[in-house]
Amino acid sequence: MSLDERADDAMSGPINASDPVLLRRRRSIPLLLAASLAINVLVVAFEVWKFVRKGGLQVLSGRFEGLQPEHAPFQLDMVDRYARLPHSDQDIVFLGDSQIAAGPWADFYGPVKNRGIGGQTSGGLLDVLDRLKLGRPRAIFLLVGTNDLANEVPLDQVVRNHDKLLGRIKAEGPSTSVVVLGVLPVNQSLGPVQSNGDVRELNRRLAAMIREKHPDVTFLDLTDFFMDGAGDLRRDLTTDGLHLSFEGYLLLEQHIREFVPSPVPRSGPVTDRE
């Protein structure tokens, strides 16, 4: 009997325990089936991963004209934000996708320059101030200190750093209008380690230092406008207990609006108007 004939007998009849070839073949069948199933699962999973990575239903809907486009939640959030920001018939609009969204267009073509640096401390800012090449701008709005509190930098040292920052800013641009914003409160239940007691004390000391040494500088302590009844940063004004939400920035803008020099538009969010 040939090997193939014996294999056929093995598939249709009882296994001859004395035939090791047939026994090995019969035992290998489940392994082959399992391997085949695993390969098919991996192929399907890979195709699903590619589909999701490319945008999933959002991409699929875009391939067929007439279908309602699918929007990611962050895209709808951006649409809502843009709709609530000031606008006028004098605007220059850059419209498009992430290539447009990531561009520093305001720096290229507008008077407002954002020089905020995540995680920055008052000492760190003092160290890199010259490298930022601020020049002699019409106005500077300064808000730094919450990371000092998180790092347990002594309050007196934070105040001294502010004093040095203001001295160097005014020495470089004597006519520059400077507004120092007091450190904003936090909501510790959401994660931050800073103490709101330290926030209040730091702001008190900053206000006293500025009154004494920099009388031409404006100090704005907005703590009370951002706190809830328990003395914490309001949850609707923050994303994580420390950083402001879009609502938080809308509130902040309301309080600094009068200090922003013209001709920067100061009409306020669209929600404030008809």
C-alpha positions as CSV (number, residue, x, y, z in Angstrom):
1,M,0.0,0.0,0.0
2,S,1.3,3.4,-0.9
3,L,1.8,6.3,1.6
4,D,-1.2,8.2,0.1
5,E,-3.4,5.1,0.4
6,R,-2.4,4.7,4.0
7,A,-3.2,8.3,4.6
8,D,-6.6,7.9,3.1
9,D,-7.3,4.9,5.3
10,A,-6.2,7.0,8.3
11,M,-8.6,9.7,7.5
12,S,-11.5,7.3,7.1
13,G,-10.8,4.5,9.5
14,P,-9.4,3.8,12.9
15,I,-5.8,4.7,13.5
16,N,-3.3,1.8,13.4
17,A,-1.4,2.5,16.6
18,S,1.6,0.7,15.2
19,D,1.9,3.1,12.2
20,P,3.8,6.2,13.4
21,V,3.5,8.0,10.1
22,L,-0.3,8.0,10.1
23,L,-0.4,8.9,13.8
24,R,1.9,12.0,13.2
25,R,-0.3,13.1,10.3
26,R,-3.5,12.8,12.3
27,R,-2.0,14.8,15.2
28,S,-0.7,17.5,12.9
29,I,-4.2,18.3,11.4
30,P,-5.4,20.4,14.4
31,L,-2.1,22.3,14.5
32,L,-2.4,23.2,10.9
33,L,-6.0,24.3,11.3
34,A,-5.1,26.4,14.4
35,A,-2.1,28.0,12.5
36,S,-4.4,28.8,9.5
37,L,-7.0,30.4,11.7
38,A,-4.4,32.4,13.5
39,I,-2.9,33.7,10.3
40,N,-6.4,34.7,9.0
41,V,-7.1,36.5,12.3
42,L,-3.9,38.4,12.0
43,V,-4.6,39.4,8.4
44,V,-8.1,40.6,9.3
45,A,-6.7,42.5,12.3
46,F,-4.0,44.2,10.2
47,E,-6.6,45.3,7.6
48,V,-8.8,46.7,10.4
49,W,-5.9,48.5,11.9
50,K,-5.0,50.1,8.5
51,F,-8.6,51.1,8.0
52,V,-8.8,52.8,11.4
53,R,-5.4,54.4,11.1
54,K,-6.4,56.0,7.8
55,G,-9.5,57.5,9.4
56,G,-12.0,54.7,9.4
57,L,-15.6,55.7,8.5
58,Q,-14.4,59.3,8.0
59,V,-12.2,58.3,5.1
60,L,-14.7,55.8,3.7
61,S,-17.5,58.5,3.7
62,G,-15.1,60.9,1.9
63,R,-14.6,58.4,-1.0
64,F,-18.3,58.6,-2.1
65,E,-19.7,61.8,-3.2
66,G,-23.1,62.6,-1.7
67,L,-22.5,60.8,1.6
68,Q,-22.6,62.8,4.8
69,P,-18.9,63.2,5.9
70,E,-17.9,61.7,9.3
71,H,-16.2,64.2,11.7
72,A,-13.9,63.3,14.6
73,P,-15.0,64.8,17.9
74,F,-11.9,67.0,18.0
75,Q,-12.8,68.4,14.6
76,L,-16.3,69.3,15.8
77,D,-14.8,70.9,18.9
78,M,-12.5,73.1,16.7
79,V,-15.5,74.2,14.6
80,D,-17.3,75.2,17.7
81,R,-14.3,77.1,19.1
82,Y,-13.7,79.0,15.8
83,A,-17.3,80.0,15.7
84,R,-17.1,81.6,19.1
85,L,-13.9,83.6,18.5
86,P,-14.0,87.2,17.3
87,H,-14.2,87.8,13.6
88,S,-14.6,90.8,11.3
89,D,-14.5,91.7,7.6
90,Q,-10.9,92.8,8.1
91,D,-9.7,89.3,8.9
92,I,-7.2,87.3,6.9
93,V,-8.2,83.6,7.1
94,F,-6.0,80.6,6.6
95,L,-8.4,77.7,6.0
96,G,-7.7,74.0,5.6
97,D,-6.3,70.9,7.3
98,S,-3.6,70.2,9.9
99,Q,-1.0,71.7,7.6
100,I,-2.8,75.0,8.0
101,A,-3.8,74.4,11.7
102,A,-0.1,74.0,12.8
103,G,1.2,77.0,11.0
104,P,2.4,80.1,13.0
105,W,0.3,82.4,10.9
106,A,-0.4,84.9,13.6
107,D,3.4,85.2,14.2
108,F,4.0,85.7,10.5
109,Y,1.3,88.3,9.8
110,G,-0.2,89.6,13.1
111,P,0.9,91.6,16.1
112,V,0.2,89.0,18.7
113,K,3.1,86.6,19.5
114,N,2.6,83.6,21.7
115,R,5.8,82.8,23.5
116,G,4.4,80.5,26.2
117,I,6.5,77.4,27.0
118,G,4.9,74.4,28.6
119,G,6.4,73.5,32.0
120,Q,8.2,76.8,32.3
121,T,9.2,78.3,35.7
122,S,10.0,81.8,36.6
123,G,13.7,80.9,36.9
124,G,13.6,79.0,33.6
125,L,12.0,82.0,31.8
126,L,14.6,84.3,33.3
127,D,17.3,82.1,31.9
128,V,16.0,82.1,28.3
129,L,14.6,85.6,28.2
130,D,17.4,87.0,26.0
131,R,17.1,84.1,23.6
132,L,13.4,84.7,23.0
133,K,14.4,88.0,21.3
134,L,11.2,89.9,22.4
135,G,12.6,93.3,21.2
136,R,10.5,96.3,22.2
137,P,6.9,95.2,21.9
138,R,4.0,97.5,22.6
139,A,2.7,95.2,25.4
140,I,3.7,92.1,27.3
141,F,1.4,89.9,29.3
142,L,3.3,87.8,31.8
143,L,1.9,84.7,33.5
144,V,4.3,82.3,35.2
145,G,4.7,80.7,38.6
146,T,2.3,77.7,38.8
147,N,5.2,75.3,37.9
148,D,7.3,76.9,40.6
149,L,4.7,76.1,43.2
150,A,4.5,72.5,41.9
151,N,8.3,72.2,42.2
152,E,8.1,73.7,45.7
153,V,10.3,76.7,44.8
154,P,10.3,79.1,47.7
155,L,7.8,81.9,47.3
156,D,10.4,84.7,47.9
157,Q,12.5,83.2,45.1
158,V,9.6,83.3,42.7
159,V,9.0,86.9,43.6
160,R,12.6,87.8,43.1
161,N,12.6,86.1,39.7
162,H,9.5,88.2,38.7
163,D,11.3,91.3,39.9
164,K,14.3,90.5,37.7
165,L,12.1,89.6,34.7
166,L,10.3,92.9,34.9
167,G,13.5,94.8,35.3
168,R,15.0,93.3,32.2
169,I,11.8,93.7,30.2
170,K,11.6,97.4,31.1
171,A,15.3,98.0,30.5
172,E,15.0,96.6,27.0
173,G,11.7,98.4,26.2
174,P,11.0,101.3,28.5
175,S,7.8,102.2,26.7
176,T,6.5,98.6,26.7
177,S,3.2,98.2,28.6
178,V,3.5,95.3,31.0
179,V,0.7,93.4,32.5
180,V,1.5,90.6,35.1
181,L,-1.3,88.1,35.6
182,G,-1.5,86.5,39.0
183,V,-1.1,82.8,39.2
184,L,-4.4,81.1,38.7
185,P,-6.0,78.6,41.2
186,V,-6.0,74.9,40.6
187,N,-8.4,72.0,41.4
188,Q,-6.4,69.5,43.3
189,S,-9.2,66.9,43.1
190,L,-8.3,66.6,39.4
191,G,-4.5,66.0,40.0
192,P,-2.4,69.2,40.5
193,V,-0.2,69.3,43.6
194,Q,-0.1,73.1,44.0
195,S,-1.8,74.6,47.0
196,N,-4.4,77.3,46.4
197,G,-3.2,78.8,49.7
198,D,0.3,79.2,48.1
199,V,-1.4,80.6,45.0
200,R,-3.0,83.4,47.1
201,E,0.1,84.1,49.1
202,L,2.3,84.3,46.0
203,N,-0.1,86.7,44.3
204,R,-0.2,88.8,47.5
205,R,3.6,89.1,47.5
206,L,3.8,89.7,43.7
207,A,1.2,92.5,44.1
208,A,3.2,94.1,46.9
209,M,6.6,93.8,45.0
210,I,5.1,95.4,41.9
211,R,3.5,98.3,43.7
212,E,6.8,99.0,45.4
213,K,9.4,98.4,42.6
214,H,7.5,98.6,39.3
215,P,4.6,101.1,39.7
216,D,4.2,101.4,35.9
217,V,3.4,97.7,35.7
218,T,-0.2,96.5,35.9
219,F,-0.9,93.5,38.2
220,L,-4.1,91.5,37.7
221,D,-5.2,89.0,40.4
222,L,-8.1,87.1,38.8
223,T,-8.2,84.3,41.4
224,D,-11.7,85.1,42.6
225,F,-13.2,85.0,39.1
226,F,-11.9,81.5,38.5
227,M,-12.7,79.9,41.9
228,D,-15.8,77.9,42.9
229,G,-17.5,78.1,46.2
230,A,-14.9,75.7,47.8
231,G,-12.0,77.8,46.7
232,D,-10.9,75.5,43.8
233,L,-10.5,76.2,40.1
234,R,-14.0,75.8,38.6
235,R,-14.3,72.5,36.8
236,D,-15.9,74.0,33.7
237,L,-12.9,76.3,33.3
238,T,-10.2,73.6,33.3
239,T,-9.3,70.4,31.3
240,D,-7.2,68.8,34.1
241,G,-7.4,70.9,37.2
242,L,-4.5,73.1,36.1
243,H,-4.7,74.1,32.4
244,L,-7.6,76.2,31.2
245,S,-10.4,74.9,29.0
246,F,-11.7,76.9,26.1
247,E,-14.3,78.4,28.5
248,G,-11.5,79.3,30.8
249,Y,-9.7,81.2,28.1
250,L,-12.9,83.0,27.2
251,L,-13.2,84.2,30.8
252,L,-9.5,85.2,30.9
253,E,-9.9,87.2,27.7
254,Q,-12.8,89.2,29.1
255,H,-10.6,90.4,32.0
256,I,-7.5,91.3,29.9
257,R,-9.3,92.8,27.0
258,E,-9.1,96.4,28.1
259,F,-5.4,96.1,28.5
260,V,-4.7,94.9,24.9
261,P,-3.6,97.9,22.8
262,S,-5.4,98.8,19.6
263,P,-5.6,98.0,16.7
264,V,-5.9,94.4,17.9
265,P,-9.6,93.5,17.7
266,R,-11.2,93.6,21.1
267,S,-14.9,93.0,20.2
268,G,-15.1,89.8,22.3
269,P,-16.4,86.3,21.6
270,V,-19.2,86.0,19.2
271,T,-21.4,84.6,22.0
272,D,-21.3,88.1,23.6
273,R,-22.8,89.7,20.5
274,E,-25.9,89.4,18.4
